[in-house]
Amino acid sequence: MSRRQEVITRMLELQKQFIDYEHANGLDPKDYYADENFLGGFRKEYYDLAKELVDLSHAEKGSHR
């Protein structure tokens, strides 16, 4: 599996975890930005993966900055 596919797979796993968390606990928007709970770690990891995916996609298409 390519790194790009690994990143996409992990992002989908995180999205499912987020949805499951929201259904089980509800979601207060201020909790999304709190670093001391699941959502803080989720937000950072998802953001980092999204940036990596953009870079990988640009590199694959030859349009990397």
C-alpha positions as CSV (number, residue, x, y, z in Angstrom):
1,M,0.0,0.0,0.0
2,S,1.4,3.4,-0.9
3,R,1.9,6.1,1.7
4,R,-0.9,8.1,0.1
5,Q,-3.3,5.3,0.6
6,E,-2.1,4.7,4.2
7,V,-2.8,8.4,4.9
8,I,-6.3,8.2,3.3
9,T,-7.1,5.0,5.3
10,R,-6.0,6.6,8.6
11,M,-8.0,9.8,7.8
12,L,-11.1,7.6,7.2
13,E,-10.5,5.8,10.5
14,L,-10.3,9.1,12.3
15,Q,-13.5,10.3,10.7
16,K,-15.3,7.2,11.9
17,Q,-13.9,7.6,15.5
18,F,-15.0,11.3,15.5
19,I,-18.5,10.4,14.3
20,D,-18.7,7.6,16.9
21,Y,-17.5,10.0,19.6
22,E,-20.0,12.6,18.6
23,H,-22.9,10.1,18.6
24,A,-21.9,8.8,22.0
25,N,-21.1,12.0,23.8
26,G,-22.5,14.9,21.8
27,L,-20.2,17.7,20.7
28,D,-19.6,21.0,22.3
29,P,-17.6,23.1,19.8
30,K,-15.3,24.4,22.5
31,D,-14.3,20.8,23.3
32,Y,-13.1,20.4,19.7
33,Y,-10.3,22.9,20.5
34,A,-9.4,21.6,23.9
35,D,-6.2,19.6,23.8
36,E,-6.8,17.6,26.9
37,N,-9.4,15.2,25.4
38,F,-9.7,12.9,22.4
39,L,-10.7,15.7,20.1
40,G,-7.6,17.7,20.7
41,G,-5.4,14.8,19.6
42,F,-7.8,14.0,16.8
43,R,-7.7,17.5,15.4
44,K,-3.9,17.7,15.3
45,E,-3.4,14.2,13.8
46,Y,-6.1,14.8,11.2
47,Y,-4.7,18.2,10.3
48,D,-1.1,16.8,9.9
49,L,-2.4,13.9,7.8
50,A,-4.4,16.3,5.5
51,K,-1.2,18.5,5.0
52,E,0.8,15.3,4.2
53,L,-1.9,14.1,1.7
54,V,-1.8,17.4,-0.1
55,D,2.0,17.2,-0.4
56,L,1.9,13.6,-1.6
57,S,-0.8,14.4,-4.2
58,H,1.2,17.3,-5.5
59,A,4.4,15.2,-5.7
60,E,2.5,12.4,-7.5
61,K,1.2,14.9,-10.1
62,G,4.5,16.8,-10.4
63,S,2.9,20.0,-9.3
64,H,4.8,20.2,-6.0
65,R,5.7,23.7,-4.9
